[in-house]
């Protein structure tokens, strides 16, 4: 047989992609896109949580600064205490002298609660005394409450202010007897 009679077995493959190759490529692209989409959703949620907590912290610090600028005797001790009971422990606040404030920042509604009580240092620890007696030291607690999704959040800061004119009551009296 001559070489002219042998059939040519070198088929040329058509140019382009087959349907199976396209489906596989689309599946891989979809998986990558879904992964990126869920990552961006989680990142967005984390940014929102961080922003709302930062705003709450700024509001608490601003309120504390206003209260710290008052003189010792102008900073009134809470005498009528109410409590927000949806938190554990309950949050005390003053409905009279420092009524709850509501403000909207960044599309989030915040409630600012203030509580002032007498305090005393005992063995290096801060002891809260309520409204009496005047110890020359007052503890101020500012609580900021907001709603994050379906959950109530809170941020609380505390500071102490003292009467610069108060006499230190840690006085030891020595007596001597003479014969």
Secondary structure, DSSP 8 states (H G I E B T S, - for coil): --GGGS--------SS--HHHHHHHHHHHHHHHHHHHHHHHHHHHHHHHHHHHHHHHHHHHHHHHHHHTS-TTTS----SEEEETTSSS-EEEESSTT--EEEEETTEEEEEEEEEEEEEEETTEEEEEET-S--SEEEEEEEEEEEETTEEEEEEEEEEEE-TT---S----------
